[in-house]
Each structure stands twice: as structure tokens, then as C-alpha cells.
Amino acid sequence: INIVAPTGEDLKVMYELLRRGWKDILDLSLYATAIRIDSRVLTMDRSFKKFLKDHGFHYQLLITHKDLLS
């Protein structure tokens, strides 16, 4: 496991998502970091992925266990 510290750019992304209505800070941090390091991340939270899609964000970075099986 690598710990990745947030940057100012991450905080801007997190704030924008928070402003649009998503309140889970762990989801926000995971997504902002995934964008910055250009990496796909595993999540069990399909509702967050739908939220990103519905609000025009790059939701394909989030994958679920079902994505891995298909």
C-alpha cells in the first residue's frame, strides 16, 4: 500500500464534488487522487460512480468488483 498525500489540486476537485452534493470525504479523496495520478481505483460504492456520471465527471476511473469479472 502506498500512501499518497493530497495536493492543492486534489482539494480543488474534492471541494467541487462536495459543492455538488457528495459528502463522503473518503470517496472524494480517492477520486481526486485517482485523477491526479491517472489511475483506476476499486470501489464498492456504485452510487458514487453514478453521481460522478450524472454530474459529468470522469467516472470510468472507478471500477467495481463486477467490472473486474466482465
N, C-alpha and C positions, 0 to 999 in steps of 0.2 A: 504494500500500500504506500502510495506517495501522497503526502500532504501538500496541497497547493494553496498558498496564501492568496487571498483576494487582492485584486488591484483596484485602482480607482475606476478603471473601465468596467470591471465586474460590478462595482457598486452602482454605476450608472444603469447598467442592464437590470440589476436587481430592483432598483428604485422604479424603473419604468414598468416592470411587471407588477410590482407592489401597487403602484398608482392605478394600474388597470384592474386590480382586484384580487390578485393571488397573494395569500397571506403566509404561506409556509416558507419560512426563511431557508430551510434546508433545500427545498426544491429550487428556490431562487438562486442559491449559491451554486448548486450543482449545474444548473442550466447556464449561468453566467460563465462559470469556469469552462464548461464544455465548449462554449462559443470561442472563448479566448484561446484554448489550446487545440481547437478544431478536432474534437474527439467525440465519438459516440459514447453515450453512457447508459447504463442499465438502470431501469426504474420499474417499480411495480405500480406506479401511480398513473394509470391511464387517463384519469381526469385532468391531470396537469398537462399531459400531451395534447388532449383535446382543447384545453384552454389556450395553449400556445397556437394550435392550428386555427382556432376560431378568431384569434387576435392577430393573425398574420405573422407570427414568429416562426423561426426555423425549427419546427417541431421534430423533424426527422433525426435530429441528434439524439433524441431519447428513444431507446429501444426497450421493449418488454421481453419477458421470457418467451412469450408467444411469437414474437418476431424472430427469435433465435431458432425456433422449431420449424418455421415455414421456409 
